[in-house]
Amino acid sequence: MNRSQANLLLLAVAVIWGSAFIAQAEGMAGVGPLTFTGIRFLLGTAIVLPLAWREWQLLAARGARPVPADALGISALGLLLMLGAALQQIGIASTTVTNAGFLTALYVPLVPLLAWLILRTRPHWSVWPTSLGCLGGTWLLSGAEALDPLVGDAWVIASSVFWALHLLFVGRIADRIAAPFLVACGQFLVCGLISLLCAGLSEVITLAGIRQALLPIVYAGVVSVAIGFTAQVVGQRYAQPADAAIILSAETVFAALFGFLLMGDRLDASGLAGCALILVCIVVVQVAPMTLAAHQARANGRARGG
């Protein structure tokens, strides 16, 4: 797979994730957020399992089975995935699909900040003003709402930290193991089991509620998890990190579009301004470093030519 194909695959993932916000909102009518998260990720595990098993056999034939450190890395991805998905799902219960989509995308400016803190990779200067801009956009988007949406927005904002951490490490681990389906299946399993364990301790789980939420669970499990998250793991092996972040952040636009068409979401002037500011910051934080790098490359080429 070349870079262009990987970028197209990630764009398809953004569309899938944007549409999945509708299923996540509708599914809350019958089950709790942890139950919804657990079942949908275990469903995704079951679908991807045959492909993961095939990769395991191929790795075994080459004598390259994952070592315990690899299993630990996949488990860590599963934990990050669970925290991001569960916090987001809790927030969706009391905010709009549009708000959830835009606030989730705060992971984009968080990725270079966390890379600086954890990996000691110095961020581009554009991270600082765009981070402040995202905070301002968040305030505009949710600051004038009632109490419940404010609470929901806060949960979704918290989830963006774990989405950022997941995005930061998933490509590294998938590239090292060279078995994207195995990585995807393993993280889905860990995420689903932890979510259901927590649901059993804090939520009431009934068959009637599961039947009521069955269609959204199936859509979220099959389309968003099995197809979307697996395609993310595959695509990030071949896409540049900057490309991946900006393309995946397009889920905000698709979430707003699906929310408008299917859920009747509407924003006032303040909310529209907040969404616009967040979207501009998301684009700038990715485009500015690439533009500078291209300019420097042209300058170096002219210098060598001279």
Secondary structure as UniProt FT lines:
FT   HELIX           3..27
FT   TURN            28..30
FT   HELIX           33..61
FT   TURN            62..63
FT   HELIX           68..92
FT   TURN            93..94
FT   HELIX           97..104
FT   TURN            105..106
FT   HELIX           107..119
FT   TURN            125..126
FT   HELIX           127..142
FT   TURN            143..144
FT   HELIX           147..177
FT   HELIX           180..202
FT   HELIX           207..212
FT   HELIX           214..219
FT   HELIX           220..229
FT   HELIX           230..235
FT   TURN            236..238
FT   HELIX           241..248
FT   TURN            249..250
FT   HELIX           251..258
FT   HELIX           259..263
FT   HELIX           269..305
//
